Amino acid sequence: MKVNGIKCKNQTEAVLQYLKGGKYLDQTTATKLFGTQRLGAIVYDLRHNIGYNVEKVDCKGRNKFGNPVNFCKYYLPVQNG
């Protein structure tokens, strides 16, 4: 699969390239784009095993039944340099 014009070998690489593109990623979007059901595990791997500073924003919304839900969106902060 290609993300931001870069060929990715696996879901972890795809998520990383997506985040490097300056975008926010939540579980629903990750499932639709990359087929991953374990975005939290991929983010853990990016943080602890690969060394990226992936951050999150806590969000509130409503599910398809109108009930309130909490979820988060992950992103890579912009590097100042």
C-alpha positions in Angstrom: 0.0 0.0 0.0 1.1 3.6 -0.6 0.8 6.4 1.9 1.8 10.0 1.0 3.4 8.5 -2.1 5.6 6.1 -0.2 5.3 2.3 -0.5 4.7 0.7 2.9 5.5 -2.9 3.8 3.1 -3.2 6.8 0.5 -1.4 8.8 3.0 0.2 11.2 4.9 1.8 8.3 1.6 3.0 6.8 0.5 4.6 10.1 3.8 6.2 10.5 3.8 7.7 7.0 0.2 8.9 7.5 1.2 10.7 10.8 4.3 12.1 9.2 2.0 13.8 6.7 0.8 16.0 9.5 -2.6 14.3 9.9 -4.5 13.1 12.9 -5.5 9.4 13.0 -8.2 7.7 15.0 -9.2 4.0 15.2 -12.1 4.3 12.7 -9.9 6.0 10.1 -7.0 3.5 10.7 -9.4 0.6 10.1 -10.8 2.2 6.9 -7.5 3.1 5.4 -5.1 0.4 6.6 -7.3 -2.4 7.9 -5.8 -2.3 11.4 -8.0 -3.1 14.4 -5.1 -2.4 16.9 -4.1 1.2 16.4 -3.1 1.5 20.1 -0.7 -1.4 19.7 0.9 0.2 16.6 1.2 3.6 18.5 2.8 1.7 21.4 5.3 0.2 19.0 6.1 3.5 17.4 6.6 5.1 20.8 8.5 2.5 22.7 10.3 0.3 20.1 10.9 2.7 17.3 11.3 6.0 19.2 8.7 8.3 17.8 7.0 10.9 20.0 3.4 10.1 19.0 1.0 12.2 21.0 -2.8 12.1 21.4 -5.8 14.4 21.7 -8.7 13.1 23.8 -12.0 13.7 21.9 -15.7 13.4 22.6 -18.4 12.5 20.1 -21.5 10.4 19.5 -21.8 6.9 18.1 -24.3 5.9 15.4 -27.0 5.5 18.1 -26.5 9.0 19.3 -24.8 8.0 22.6 -21.8 9.9 23.9 -18.4 8.3 23.4 -14.8 9.1 24.2 -12.0 8.4 21.7 -8.5 9.8 20.9 -6.7 11.0 17.8 -3.0 10.4 17.5 -0.5 12.8 15.8 3.2 13.5 15.5 4.0 17.0 16.8 5.8 19.4 14.5 9.5 19.5 15.1 10.9 23.0 15.7 14.4 23.3 14.4 
